[in-house]
Amino acid sequence: MVSEAPPFWWGKPDWRAWGLWPFAAIYGAVARKRLLNAPREKVDAPVLCVGNLTVGGSGKTPVAIALAREAATMGLKPGILSRGHGGSVAGEPHLVDAHHDSARHVGDEPLLLARAARVAVSTDRAAAARLLIDLGCNFLIMDDGFQSARIHIDHALIVVDARRGIGNGYTIPAGPMRAALVDQMRYADSVLKVGDGPDADVVLRQAARAARPFHEASIKPAAPEGIAGARCLAFAGIGEPQKFFDTVTAVGGQIEIAKSFGDHHFYSDFDAQDLLATADAQGLEIVTTAKDAVRLDHASEALSALRKRVKIIEIETVFEVARAPRAIIEATLEAWRLRRVEAR
């Protein structure tokens, strides 16, 4: 499996984690100082941050999409802030155009987020927030940026993958944590456990001790026609490809070949030709994630050929308590109202 995170981060602490502990202590001290002292501009709209505690995927994007759609049903005009990881956007904030922008330009996640709301991509979150507000957005959802954002967060929702949790619990580079758990939880307002498994329990216990509400959700896959019972070549370039492969099996696909690529991997013509040739030689259906599929759009002839052949398994976040998304949004609005009162 190809991954940005070393595999030992996700097991019990071993000699590698112990040996890197001095560097992790330095990283953790810097992260703690940043959390405590970073200047955060207060923008003229409520800000809901969908963040996580570790590097790597935890399912934030489908959560942000679900919250944006819920906000729209409440009569709000949501806008989404994204850093556009993997894209080339620099300088002024860029408003994502899903019909013309490529993933190489804006990143893959913003193209998915744009299905639910207007999305502004920039490393300058405050400037992106002002752009969305000028366009009429009155509720901002920030995809990631919990530890490093330069704008005030009215409500920080921490998403935790129940299968991975916080790994070995160590801070980078000894483990996947972006800062110590206790330091991060001081700034969290609520926690969302996604999926089944015990590995998020340590975070839920910490949330309970800090009197933070927590919610639970699952991922619901929607398989395209022709996957159930089919022999498949499944490929994915996401934080945890195995999670996708398990999803293919869950919807009835029979995986003959599973190919993993690095998170946010931009596919080359060689990748496309190799995947197509392998599938043709063995008579396999080709299946991937929505996040991978958008990296094939607005691309070369070879990648377009792969895009036409590939079947996509879409996923959505389903909250265990149906009213939970509304409660999270209402908590954000209340914090925003209090912030405005205090500013008078």
Buried (B, 14 or more C-beta within 10 A) or exposed (E): EEBEBBEBBBEEBEEBBEEBBEEBBEBBBEBBEBBEEEEBBBBEBBBBBBBBBBBBBBBBBBBBBBBBBBBBEEEBBBBBBBBBBBBEBEEEBBBBEBEEBBBBBBBBBBBBBBEBBBBBBBBBBBBBBBBBBEEEBBBBBBBBBBBBBBBBBBBBBBBBBBBBBBBBBBBBBBBBBBBBBEBBBBBBBBBBBBBEEEBBEBBBEBBEEEEBBBBBBBBEBEBBEEBEEBBBBBBBBBBBBBBBBEBBBEBEBBBBBBBBBBBBBBBEBEBBBBBBEBBEEEEBBBBBBBBBBBBBBBBEEBBBBBBEBBBBBBBBBEBEEEEBBBBBBEBBBEBBEEBEEEEE
